[in-house]
Amino acid sequence: MMDVDIIFKIAGIGIAIAVINQILAKAGREDYALMTTLAGIIVVLFFIIRMISEFFDTVKTLFEL
């Protein structure tokens, strides 16, 4: 069963990053907006990498590898 909390975390990070990105872009700080977006993507990738690692551990345990 997939944990729903991780979906809400990723959605919250996405919304926060989108708001911050728009504020920085309107203020003329496109370079900071890009860095903020990249930081958000990296944080979400860490969540996803952990989930993929747990998935492979489950598959490994299931097939007794």
All heavy atoms as TSV, in Angstrom:
chain	resi	resn	atom	element	x	y	z
A	1	MET	N	N	0.851	-1.185	0.000
A	1	MET	CA	C	0.000	0.000	0.000
A	1	MET	C	C	0.887	1.234	0.000
A	1	MET	O	O	1.825	1.337	0.770
A	1	MET	CB	C	-0.885	-0.028	1.247
A	1	MET	CG	C	-1.852	1.082	1.325
A	1	MET	SD	S	-3.257	0.656	0.316
A	1	MET	CE	C	-4.231	2.079	0.497
A	2	MET	N	N	0.582	2.131	-0.886
A	2	MET	CA	C	1.388	3.338	-1.025
A	2	MET	C	C	1.027	4.343	0.056
A	2	MET	O	O	-0.142	4.529	0.382
A	2	MET	CB	C	1.153	3.941	-2.392
A	2	MET	CG	C	2.049	5.076	-2.696
A	2	MET	SD	S	1.826	5.548	-4.411
A	2	MET	CE	C	2.710	7.064	-4.412
A	3	ASP	N	N	2.031	4.945	0.610
A	3	ASP	CA	C	1.818	5.945	1.636
A	3	ASP	C	C	1.343	7.250	0.988
A	3	ASP	O	O	1.995	7.771	0.090
A	3	ASP	CB	C	3.120	6.157	2.397
A	3	ASP	CG	C	2.918	6.948	3.657
A	3	ASP	OD1	O	1.749	7.109	4.068
A	3	ASP	OD2	O	3.916	7.379	4.237
A	4	VAL	N	N	0.211	7.755	1.433
A	4	VAL	CA	C	-0.378	8.949	0.830
A	4	VAL	C	C	0.340	10.211	1.304
A	4	VAL	O	O	0.364	11.215	0.595
A	4	VAL	CB	C	-1.885	9.010	1.160
A	4	VAL	CG1	C	-2.521	10.250	0.562
A	4	VAL	CG2	C	-2.583	7.775	0.653
A	5	ASP	N	N	0.967	10.132	2.465
A	5	ASP	CA	C	1.647	11.315	2.996
A	5	ASP	C	C	2.732	11.830	2.062
A	5	ASP	O	O	2.929	13.031	1.938
A	5	ASP	CB	C	2.254	11.011	4.359
A	5	ASP	CG	C	1.201	10.798	5.424
A	5	ASP	OD1	O	0.050	11.248	5.219
A	5	ASP	OD2	O	1.528	10.185	6.452
A	6	ILE	N	N	3.432	10.925	1.402
A	6	ILE	CA	C	4.516	11.346	0.517
A	6	ILE	C	C	3.961	12.133	-0.671
A	6	ILE	O	O	4.599	13.082	-1.144
A	6	ILE	CB	C	5.362	10.132	0.065
A	6	ILE	CG1	C	6.669	10.598	-0.577
A	6	ILE	CG2	C	4.600	9.269	-0.888
A	6	ILE	CD1	C	7.672	11.107	0.392
A	7	ILE	N	N	2.766	11.780	-1.119
A	7	ILE	CA	C	2.147	12.525	-2.228
A	7	ILE	C	C	1.820	13.946	-1.786
A	7	ILE	O	O	2.062	14.915	-2.513
A	7	ILE	CB	C	0.894	11.787	-2.727
A	7	ILE	CG1	C	1.307	10.456	-3.344
A	7	ILE	CG2	C	0.127	12.630	-3.744
A	7	ILE	CD1	C	0.157	9.558	-3.701
A	8	PHE	N	N	1.290	14.086	-0.568
A	8	PHE	CA	C	0.982	15.423	-0.061
A	8	PHE	C	C	2.260	16.239	0.170
A	8	PHE	O	O	2.282	17.446	-0.056
A	8	PHE	CB	C	0.161	15.342	1.218
A	8	PHE	CG	C	-1.260	14.921	0.983
A	8	PHE	CD1	C	-1.752	13.777	1.549
A	8	PHE	CD2	C	-2.097	15.674	0.173
A	8	PHE	CE1	C	-3.058	13.378	1.331
A	8	PHE	CE2	C	-3.398	15.293	-0.053
A	8	PHE	CZ	C	-3.886	14.138	0.526
A	9	LYS	N	N	3.317	15.585	0.625
A	9	LYS	CA	C	4.591	16.291	0.803
A	9	LYS	C	C	5.111	16.821	-0.527
A	9	LYS	O	O	5.537	17.969	-0.637
A	9	LYS	CB	C	5.638	15.364	1.432
A	9	LYS	CG	C	5.452	15.123	2.889
A	9	LYS	CD	C	6.560	14.216	3.416
A	9	LYS	CE	C	6.316	13.858	4.861
A	9	LYS	NZ	N	7.337	12.913	5.355
A	10	ILE	N	N	5.083	15.970	-1.544
A	10	ILE	CA	C	5.578	16.382	-2.863
A	10	ILE	C	C	4.703	17.498	-3.433
A	10	ILE	O	O	5.210	18.471	-4.003
A	10	ILE	CB	C	5.642	15.163	-3.809
A	10	ILE	CG1	C	6.729	14.208	-3.329
A	10	ILE	CG2	C	5.897	15.597	-5.239
A	10	ILE	CD1	C	6.767	12.887	-4.066
A	11	ALA	N	N	3.387	17.382	-3.262
A	11	ALA	CA	C	2.489	18.438	-3.749
A	11	ALA	C	C	2.731	19.750	-3.009
A	11	ALA	O	O	2.740	20.824	-3.619
A	11	ALA	CB	C	1.038	17.997	-3.581
A	12	GLY	N	N	2.936	19.682	-1.705
A	12	GLY	CA	C	3.214	20.890	-0.922
A	12	GLY	C	C	4.508	21.561	-1.351
A	12	GLY	O	O	4.569	22.792	-1.482
A	13	ILE	N	N	5.522	20.757	-1.572
A	13	ILE	CA	C	6.803	21.313	-2.036
A	13	ILE	C	C	6.614	21.943	-3.415
A	13	ILE	O	O	7.127	23.041	-3.679
A	13	ILE	CB	C	7.884	20.216	-2.064
A	13	ILE	CG1	C	8.250	19.806	-0.644
A	13	ILE	CG2	C	9.126	20.685	-2.820
A	13	ILE	CD1	C	9.140	18.595	-0.559
A	14	GLY	N	N	5.865	21.299	-4.286
A	14	GLY	CA	C	5.630	21.844	-5.618
A	14	GLY	C	C	4.896	23.166	-5.585
A	14	GLY	O	O	5.252	24.108	-6.305
A	15	ILE	N	N	3.879	23.257	-4.737
A	15	ILE	CA	C	3.119	24.510	-4.627
A	15	ILE	C	C	4.002	25.616	-4.057
A	15	ILE	O	O	4.011	26.746	-4.564
A	15	ILE	CB	C	1.858	24.292	-3.771
A	15	ILE	CG1	C	0.868	23.392	-4.523
A	15	ILE	CG2	C	1.216	25.621	-3.408
A	15	ILE	CD1	C	-0.279	22.903	-3.672
A	16	ALA	N	N	4.747	25.298	-3.011
A	16	ALA	CA	C	5.625	26.311	-2.401
A	16	ALA	C	C	6.676	26.795	-3.388
A	16	ALA	O	O	6.939	28.005	-3.491
A	16	ALA	CB	C	6.281	25.734	-1.146
A	17	ILE	N	N	7.270	25.871	-4.124
A	17	ILE	CA	C	8.297	26.246	-5.098
A	17	ILE	C	C	7.690	27.084	-6.222
A	17	ILE	O	O	8.303	28.064	-6.681
A	17	ILE	CB	C	8.986	24.984	-5.654
A	17	ILE	CG1	C	9.782	24.301	-4.549
A	17	ILE	CG2	C	9.882	25.317	-6.837
A	17	ILE	CD1	C	10.896	25.135	-3.956
A	18	ALA	N	N	6.476	26.749	-6.650
A	18	ALA	CA	C	5.834	27.527	-7.715
A	18	ALA	C	C	5.561	28.963	-7.263
A	18	ALA	O	O	5.787	29.916	-8.023
A	18	ALA	CB	C	4.540	26.848	-8.140
A	19	VAL	N	N	5.103	29.115	-6.021
A	19	VAL	CA	C	4.825	30.458	-5.498
A	19	VAL	C	C	6.121	31.262	-5.373
A	19	VAL	O	O	6.194	32.421	-5.798
A	19	VAL	CB	C	4.083	30.368	-4.143
A	19	VAL	CG1	C	4.030	31.715	-3.466
A	19	VAL	CG2	C	2.682	29.800	-4.347
A	20	ILE	N	N	7.131	30.634	-4.798
A	20	ILE	CA	C	8.420	31.325	-4.634
A	20	ILE	C	C	9.008	31.685	-5.994
A	20	ILE	O	O	9.548	32.784	-6.184
A	20	ILE	CB	C	9.391	30.449	-3.807
A	20	ILE	CG1	C	8.888	30.331	-2.371
A	20	ILE	CG2	C	10.801	31.019	-3.843
A	20	ILE	CD1	C	9.640	29.307	-1.550
A	21	ASN	N	N	8.890	30.762	-6.944
A	21	ASN	CA	C	9.394	31.012	-8.295
A	21	ASN	C	C	8.710	32.221	-8.921
A	21	ASN	O	O	9.365	33.076	-9.518
A	21	ASN	CB	C	9.195	29.767	-9.146
A	21	ASN	CG	C	9.896	29.873	-10.480
A	21	ASN	OD1	O	10.604	30.828	-10.743
A	21	ASN	ND2	N	9.695	28.892	-11.326
A	22	GLN	N	N	7.396	32.312	-8.808
A	22	GLN	CA	C	6.660	33.435	-9.385
A	22	GLN	C	C	7.028	34.754	-8.720
A	22	GLN	O	O	7.174	35.788	-9.386
A	22	GLN	CB	C	5.156	33.192	-9.273
A	22	GLN	CG	C	4.660	32.123	-10.213
A	22	GLN	CD	C	4.916	32.490	-11.662
A	22	GLN	OE1	O	4.652	33.611	-12.082
A	22	GLN	NE2	N	5.441	31.547	-12.419
A	23	ILE	N	N	7.165	34.733	-7.401
A	23	ILE	CA	C	7.535	35.956	-6.683
A	23	ILE	C	C	8.917	36.441	-7.119
A	23	ILE	O	O	9.123	37.631	-7.394
A	23	ILE	CB	C	7.487	35.719	-5.158
A	23	ILE	CG1	C	6.038	35.524	-4.707
A	23	ILE	CG2	C	8.144	36.873	-4.404
A	23	ILE	CD1	C	5.903	35.068	-3.270
A	24	LEU	N	N	9.865	35.512	-7.195
A	24	LEU	CA	C	11.221	35.893	-7.598
A	24	LEU	C	C	11.266	36.344	-9.060
A	24	LEU	O	O	11.984	37.282	-9.400
A	24	LEU	CB	C	12.186	34.730	-7.364
A	24	LEU	CG	C	12.485	34.414	-5.903
A	24	LEU	CD1	C	13.292	33.128	-5.801
A	24	LEU	CD2	C	13.226	35.565	-5.230
A	25	ALA	N	N	10.500	35.696	-9.915
A	25	ALA	CA	C	10.484	36.082	-11.331
A	25	ALA	C	C	9.881	37.469	-11.506
A	25	ALA	O	O	10.366	38.268	-12.312
A	25	ALA	CB	C	9.712	35.047	-12.143
A	26	LYS	N	N	8.814	37.785	-10.762
A	26	LYS	CA	C	8.193	39.110	-10.844
A	26	LYS	C	C	9.103	40.194	-10.287
A	26	LYS	O	O	9.028	41.357	-10.691
A	26	LYS	CB	C	6.871	39.134	-10.085
A	26	LYS	CG	C	5.809	38.228	-10.635
A	26	LYS	CD	C	5.229	38.766	-11.909
A	26	LYS	CE	C	4.143	37.797	-12.381
A	26	LYS	NZ	N	3.584	38.178	-13.630
A	27	ALA	N	N	9.974	39.819	-9.349
A	27	ALA	CA	C	10.908	40.771	-8.761
A	27	ALA	C	C	12.156	40.956	-9.625
A	27	ALA	O	O	13.051	41.728	-9.260
A	27	ALA	CB	C	11.308	40.315	-7.362
A	28	GLY	N	N	12.224	40.226	-10.747
A	28	GLY	CA	C	13.370	40.367	-11.632
A	28	GLY	C	C	14.556	39.524	-11.240
A	28	GLY	O	O	15.674	39.763	-11.687
A	29	ARG	N	N	14.345	38.537	-10.404
A	29	ARG	CA	C	15.416	37.645	-9.945
A	29	ARG	C	C	15.255	36.263	-10.569
A	29	ARG	O	O	15.057	35.262	-9.895
A	29	ARG	CB	C	15.396	37.522	-8.417
A	29	ARG	CG	C	15.524	38.807	-7.681
A	29	ARG	CD	C	16.921	39.303	-7.794
A	29	ARG	NE	N	17.096	40.475	-6.925
A	29	ARG	CZ	C	18.240	41.078	-6.813
A	29	ARG	NH1	N	19.268	40.663	-7.486
A	29	ARG	NH2	N	18.343	42.127	-6.028
A	30	GLU	N	N	15.356	36.215	-11.881
A	30	GLU	CA	C	15.154	34.946	-12.576
A	30	GLU	C	C	16.202	33.907	-12.204
A	30	GLU	O	O	15.919	32.712	-12.182
A	30	GLU	CB	C	15.146	35.169	-14.086
A	30	GLU	CG	C	13.875	35.810	-14.611
A	30	GLU	CD	C	13.898	37.322	-14.496
A	30	GLU	OE1	O	14.989	37.874	-14.247
A	30	GLU	OE2	O	12.837	37.934	-14.653
A	31	ASP	N	N	17.426	34.365	-11.928
A	31	ASP	CA	C	18.478	33.410	-11.571
A	31	ASP	C	C	18.177	32.739	-10.228
A	31	ASP	O	O	18.362	31.535	-10.063
A	31	ASP	CB	C	19.845	34.085	-11.554
A	31	ASP	CG	C	19.867	35.354	-10.744
A	31	ASP	OD1	O	18.778	35.904	-10.462
A	31	ASP	OD2	O	20.962	35.813	-10.384
A	32	TYR	N	N	17.687	33.497	-9.262
A	32	TYR	CA	C	17.305	32.903	-7.977
A	32	TYR	C	C	16.076	32.008	-8.132
A	32	TYR	O	O	15.953	30.977	-7.458
A	32	TYR	CB	C	17.026	33.972	-6.933
A	32	TYR	CG	C	18.252	34.723	-6.478
A	32	TYR	CD1	C	18.288	36.106	-6.452
A	32	TYR	CD2	C	19.384	34.037	-6.071
A	32	TYR	CE1	C	19.406	36.796	-6.045
A	32	TYR	CE2	C	20.515	34.711	-5.662
A	32	TYR	CZ	C	20.521	36.094	-5.657
A	32	TYR	OH	O	21.645	36.763	-5.252
A	33	ALA	N	N	15.166	32.387	-9.006
A	33	ALA	CA	C	13.976	31.562	-9.255
A	33	ALA	C	C	14.384	30.210	-9.832
A	33	ALA	O	O	13.849	29.169	-9.430
A	33	ALA	CB	C	13.027	32.285	-10.196
A	34	LEU	N	N	15.343	30.213	-10.739
A	34	LEU	CA	C	15.830	28.962	-11.321
A	34	LEU	C	C	16.496	28.103	-10.255
A	34	LEU	O	O	16.263	26.885	-10.189
A	34	LEU	CB	C	16.803	29.259	-12.451
A	34	LEU	CG	C	17.430	28.035	-13.116
A	34	LEU	CD1	C	16.365	27.199	-13.805
A	34	LEU	CD2	C	18.500	28.466	-14.080
A	35	MET	N	N	17.311	28.707	-9.406
A	35	MET	CA	C	17.981	27.947	-8.343
A	35	MET	C	C	16.972	27.370	-7.361
A	35	MET	O	O	17.125	26.243	-6.885
A	35	MET	CB	C	18.979	28.835	-7.601
A	35	MET	CG	C	20.170	29.206	-8.410
A	35	MET	SD	S	21.095	27.734	-8.834
A	35	MET	CE	C	22.296	28.416	-9.926
A	36	THR	N	N	15.927	28.116	-7.061
A	36	THR	CA	C	14.894	27.622	-6.154
A	36	THR	C	C	14.171	26.435	-6.768
A	36	THR	O	O	13.901	25.435	-6.090
A	36	THR	CB	C	13.887	28.741	-5.840
A	36	THR	OG1	O	14.595	29.854	-5.319
A	36	THR	CG2	C	12.846	28.280	-4.848
A	37	THR	N	N	13.872	26.536	-8.046
A	37	THR	CA	C	13.209	25.424	-8.733
A	37	THR	C	C	14.083	24.177	-8.735
A	37	THR	O	O	13.615	23.067	-8.471
A	37	THR	CB	C	12.856	25.831	-10.166
A	37	THR	OG1	O	12.036	26.994	-10.126
A	37	THR	CG2	C	12.131	24.721	-10.891
A	38	LEU	N	N	15.362	24.354	-9.015
A	38	LEU	CA	C	16.278	23.211	-9.010
A	38	LEU	C	C	16.388	22.590	-7.618
A	38	LEU	O	O	16.438	21.360	-7.476
A	38	LEU	CB	C	17.655	23.631	-9.516
A	38	LEU	CG	C	17.740	23.946	-11.008
A	38	LEU	CD1	C	19.128	24.464	-11.354
A	38	LEU	CD2	C	17.407	22.734	-11.835
A	39	ALA	N	N	16.413	23.421	-6.588
A	39	ALA	CA	C	16.463	22.892	-5.218
A	39	ALA	C	C	15.215	22.080	-4.903
A	39	ALA	O	O	15.297	21.015	-4.276
A	39	ALA	CB	C	16.632	24.038	-4.230
A	40	GLY	N	N	14.067	22.562	-5.333
A	40	GLY	CA	C	12.826	21.814	-5.118
A	40	GLY	C	C	12.827	20.476	-5.826
A	40	GLY	O	O	12.389	19.466	-5.274
A	41	ILE	N	N	13.329	20.465	-7.045
A	41	ILE	CA	C	13.401	19.213	-7.798
A	41	ILE	C	C	14.335	18.222	-7.104
A	41	ILE	O	O	14.034	17.034	-6.996
A	41	ILE	CB	C	13.854	19.483	-9.243
A	41	ILE	CG1	C	12.741	20.203	-10.003
A	41	ILE	CG2	C	14.235	18.191	-9.957
A	41	ILE	CD1	C	13.158	20.720	-11.360
A	42	ILE	N	N	15.448	18.703	-6.604
A	42	ILE	CA	C	16.402	17.814	-5.928
A	42	ILE	C	C	15.790	17.234	-4.653
A	42	ILE	O	O	15.939	16.044	-4.365
A	42	ILE	CB	C	17.711	18.573	-5.640
A	42	ILE	CG1	C	18.446	18.840	-6.953
A	42	ILE	CG2	C	18.590	17.801	-4.666
A	42	ILE	CD1	C	19.613	19.776	-6.837
A	43	VAL	N	N	15.073	18.049	-3.894
A	43	VAL	CA	C	14.432	17.553	-2.664
A	43	VAL	C	C	13.413	16.467	-2.996
A	43	VAL	O	O	13.362	15.417	-2.354
A	43	VAL	CB	C	13.775	18.718	-1.892
A	43	VAL	CG1	C	12.889	18.201	-0.788
A	43	VAL	CG2	C	14.835	19.644	-1.344
A	44	VAL	N	N	12.607	16.704	-4.030
A	44	VAL	CA	C	11.600	15.706	-4.422
A	44	VAL	C	C	12.278	14.433	-4.929
A	44	VAL	O	O	11.815	13.323	-4.661
A	44	VAL	CB	C	10.642	16.298	-5.473
A	44	VAL	CG1	C	9.752	15.229	-6.073
A	44	VAL	CG2	C	9.796	17.387	-4.837
A	45	LEU	N	N	13.387	14.567	-5.643
A	45	LEU	CA	C	14.107	13.384	-6.121
A	45	LEU	C	C	14.626	12.547	-4.966
A	45	LEU	O	O	14.644	11.317	-5.045
A	45	LEU	CB	C	15.253	13.794	-7.046
A	45	LEU	CG	C	14.845	14.181	-8.459
A	45	LEU	CD1	C	16.070	14.641	-9.252
A	45	LEU	CD2	C	14.172	13.042	-9.174
A	46	PHE	N	N	15.041	13.191	-3.868
A	46	PHE	CA	C	15.472	12.421	-2.700
A	46	PHE	C	C	14.326	11.595	-2.141
A	46	PHE	O	O	14.518	10.448	-1.747
A	46	PHE	CB	C	16.046	13.336	-1.616
A	46	PHE	CG	C	17.473	13.705	-1.851
A	46	PHE	CD1	C	17.835	15.023	-1.997
A	46	PHE	CD2	C	18.464	12.742	-1.929
A	46	PHE	CE1	C	19.147	15.389	-2.213
A	46	PHE	CE2	C	19.782	13.081	-2.155
A	46	PHE	CZ	C	20.125	14.415	-2.295
A	47	PHE	N	N	13.109	12.157	-2.108
A	47	PHE	CA	C	11.943	11.387	-1.656
A	47	PHE	C	C	11.711	10.192	-2.568
A	47	PHE	O	O	11.470	9.071	-2.114
A	47	PHE	CB	C	10.684	12.249	-1.633
A	47	PHE	CG	C	10.626	13.242	-0.517
A	47	PHE	CD1	C	10.175	14.526	-0.753
A	47	PHE	CD2	C	10.996	12.917	0.762
A	47	PHE	CE1	C	10.095	15.457	0.254
A	47	PHE	CE2	C	10.933	13.828	1.787
A	47	PHE	CZ	C	10.481	15.108	1.535
A	48	ILE	N	N	11.782	10.431	-3.863
A	48	ILE	CA	C	11.483	9.376	-4.834
A	48	ILE	C	C	12.559	8.292	-4.809
A	48	ILE	O	O	12.256	7.103	-4.894
A	48	ILE	CB	C	11.324	9.990	-6.237
A	48	ILE	CG1	C	10.063	10.847	-6.278
A	48	ILE	CG2	C	11.262	8.911	-7.305
A	48	ILE	CD1	C	9.885	11.646	-7.541
A	49	ILE	N	N	13.819	8.688	-4.663
A	49	ILE	CA	C	14.896	7.701	-4.615
A	49	ILE	C	C	14.725	6.787	-3.412
A	49	ILE	O	O	14.919	5.571	-3.503
A	49	ILE	CB	C	16.266	8.407	-4.597
A	49	ILE	CG1	C	16.561	8.987	-5.974
A	49	ILE	CG2	C	17.379	7.457	-4.165
A	49	ILE	CD1	C	17.787	9.878	-6.023
A	50	ARG	N	N	14.311	7.351	-2.282
A	50	ARG	CA	C	14.067	6.523	-1.096
A	50	ARG	C	C	12.931	5.534	-1.346
A	50	ARG	O	O	13.023	4.363	-0.972
A	50	ARG	CB	C	13.750	7.400	0.108
A	50	ARG	CG	C	13.774	6.620	1.422
A	50	ARG	CD	C	13.420	7.457	2.582
A	50	ARG	NE	N	11.971	7.659	2.520
A	50	ARG	CZ	C	11.324	8.628	3.137
A	50	ARG	NH1	N	11.978	9.502	3.832
A	50	ARG	NH2	N	10.030	8.717	3.054
A	51	MET	N	N	11.878	5.989	-2.006
A	51	MET	CA	C	10.753	5.102	-2.313
A	51	MET	C	C	11.172	3.990	-3.270
A	51	MET	O	O	10.759	2.842	-3.109
A	51	MET	CB	C	9.600	5.903	-2.910
A	51	MET	CG	C	8.910	6.809	-1.936
A	51	MET	SD	S	7.663	7.845	-2.705
A	51	MET	CE	C	6.568	6.638	-3.383
A	52	ILE	N	N	11.983	4.320	-4.265
A	52	ILE	CA	C	12.438	3.306	-5.217
A	52	ILE	C	C	13.331	2.285	-4.511
A	52	ILE	O	O	13.236	1.080	-4.767
A	52	ILE	CB	C	13.166	3.975	-6.402
A	52	ILE	CG1	C	12.165	4.739	-7.262
A	52	ILE	CG2	C	13.911	2.948	-7.242
A	52	ILE	CD1	C	12.797	5.592	-8.334
A	53	SER	N	N	14.161	2.758	-3.593
A	53	SER	CA	C	15.011	1.847	-2.828
A	53	SER	C	C	14.167	0.882	-1.996
A	53	SER	O	O	14.452	-0.326	-1.956
A	53	SER	CB	C	15.936	2.652	-1.923
A	53	SER	OG	O	16.658	1.799	-1.075
A	54	GLU	N	N	13.125	1.399	-1.355
A	54	GLU	CA	C	12.228	0.532	-0.579
A	54	GLU	C	C	11.514	-0.464	-1.484
A	54	GLU	O	O	11.311	-1.623	-1.111
A	54	GLU	CB	C	11.208	1.374	0.182
A	54	GLU	CG	C	11.803	2.178	1.308
A	54	GLU	CD	C	10.806	3.130	1.945
A	54	GLU	OE1	O	9.614	3.120	1.562
A	54	GLU	OE2	O	11.229	3.894	2.827
A	55	PHE	N	N	11.145	-0.031	-2.682
A	55	PHE	CA	C	10.486	-0.921	-3.634
A	55	PHE	C	C	11.401	-2.075	-4.019
A	55	PHE	O	O	10.991	-3.243	-4.014
A	55	PHE	CB	C	10.064	-0.133	-4.881
A	55	PHE	CG	C	9.579	-0.994	-5.999
A	55	PHE	CD1	C	8.352	-1.626	-5.924
A	55	PHE	CD2	C	10.361	-1.181	-7.124
A	55	PHE	CE1	C	7.911	-2.432	-6.957
A	55	PHE	CE2	C	9.926	-1.977	-8.159
A	55	PHE	CZ	C	8.703	-2.608	-8.076
A	56	PHE	N	N	12.655	-1.780	-4.323
A	56	PHE	CA	C	13.580	-2.839	-4.712
A	56	PHE	C	C	13.871	-3.773	-3.544
A	56	PHE	O	O	14.036	-4.979	-3.735
A	56	PHE	CB	C	14.863	-2.253	-5.284
A	56	PHE	CG	C	14.731	-1.796	-6.709
A	56	PHE	CD1	C	15.044	-0.505	-7.059
A	56	PHE	CD2	C	14.287	-2.663	-7.694
A	56	PHE	CE1	C	14.920	-0.073	-8.372
A	56	PHE	CE2	C	14.155	-2.244	-9.011
A	56	PHE	CZ	C	14.475	-0.951	-9.350
A	57	ASP	N	N	13.922	-3.242	-2.331
A	57	ASP	CA	C	14.093	-4.115	-1.164
A	57	ASP	C	C	12.912	-5.052	-1.001
A	57	ASP	O	O	13.076	-6.232	-0.661
A	57	ASP	CB	C	14.284	-3.269	0.098
A	57	ASP	CG	C	15.637	-2.605	0.162
A	57	ASP	OD1	O	16.570	-3.068	-0.552
A	57	ASP	OD2	O	15.785	-1.617	0.921
A	58	THR	N	N	11.720	-4.533	-1.248
A	58	THR	CA	C	10.522	-5.374	-1.148
A	58	THR	C	C	10.531	-6.479	-2.197
A	58	THR	O	O	10.225	-7.632	-1.909
A	58	THR	CB	C	9.254	-4.508	-1.307
A	58	THR	OG1	O	9.266	-3.500	-0.312
A	58	THR	CG2	C	8.001	-5.360	-1.173
A	59	VAL	N	N	10.906	-6.119	-3.421
A	59	VAL	CA	C	10.974	-7.112	-4.499
A	59	VAL	C	C	12.036	-8.157	-4.183
A	59	VAL	O	O	11.828	-9.362	-4.372
A	59	VAL	CB	C	11.249	-6.427	-5.849
A	59	VAL	CG1	C	11.577	-7.452	-6.923
A	59	VAL	CG2	C	10.059	-5.582	-6.266
A	60	LYS	N	N	13.148	-7.708	-3.647
A	60	LYS	CA	C	14.234	-8.623	-3.301
A	60	LYS	C	C	13.792	-9.592	-2.216
A	60	LYS	O	O	14.079	-10.784	-2.276
A	60	LYS	CB	C	15.432	-7.798	-2.825
A	60	LYS	CG	C	16.686	-8.570	-2.645
A	60	LYS	CD	C	17.816	-7.616	-2.284
A	60	LYS	CE	C	19.097	-8.343	-2.020
A	60	LYS	NZ	N	20.169	-7.421	-1.635
A	61	THR	N	N	13.058	-9.082	-1.232
A	61	THR	CA	C	12.562	-9.937	-0.155
A	61	THR	C	C	11.497	-10.900	-0.675
A	61	THR	O	O	11.470	-12.071	-0.282
A	61	THR	CB	C	11.974	-9.068	0.971
A	61	THR	OG1	O	12.970	-8.162	1.425
A	61	THR	CG2	C	11.496	-9.928	2.121
A	62	LEU	N	N	10.641	-10.413	-1.549
A	62	LEU	CA	C	9.554	-11.236	-2.091
A	62	LEU	C	C	10.085	-12.437	-2.855
A	62	LEU	O	O	9.584	-13.552	-2.716
A	62	LEU	CB	C	8.665	-10.385	-2.994
A	62	LEU	CG	C	7.449	-11.069	-3.602
A	62	LEU	CD1	C	6.438	-11.413	-2.527
A	62	LEU	CD2	C	6.831	-10.171	-4.645
A	63	PHE	N	N	11.104	-12.230	-3.664
A	63	PHE	CA	C	11.660	-13.307	-4.463
A	63	PHE	C	C	12.849	-13.979	-3.784
A	63	PHE	O	O	13.515	-14.828	-4.396
A	63	PHE	CB	C	12.056	-12.778	-5.840
A	63	PHE	CG	C	10.876	-12.413	-6.690
A	63	PHE	CD1	C	10.588	-11.086	-6.950
A	63	PHE	CD2	C	10.043	-13.399	-7.205
A	63	PHE	CE1	C	9.492	-10.737	-7.727
A	63	PHE	CE2	C	8.945	-13.058	-7.978
A	63	PHE	CZ	C	8.660	-11.728	-8.237
A	64	GLU	N	N	13.134	-13.590	-2.531
A	64	GLU	CA	C	14.210	-14.195	-1.735
A	64	GLU	C	C	15.542	-14.175	-2.479
A	64	GLU	O	O	16.227	-15.191	-2.599
A	64	GLU	CB	C	13.836	-15.605	-1.329
A	64	GLU	CG	C	12.588	-15.657	-0.472
A	64	GLU	CD	C	12.145	-17.071	-0.173
A	64	GLU	OE1	O	12.775	-18.009	-0.677
A	64	GLU	OE2	O	11.169	-17.216	0.566
A	65	LEU	N	N	15.897	-13.031	-2.974
A	65	LEU	CA	C	17.172	-12.882	-3.706
A	65	LEU	C	C	18.287	-12.455	-2.787
A	65	LEU	O	O	18.181	-11.859	-1.834
A	65	LEU	CB	C	17.013	-11.875	-4.843
A	65	LEU	CG	C	16.018	-12.268	-5.918
A	65	LEU	CD1	C	15.864	-11.137	-6.909
A	65	LEU	CD2	C	16.483	-13.515	-6.643
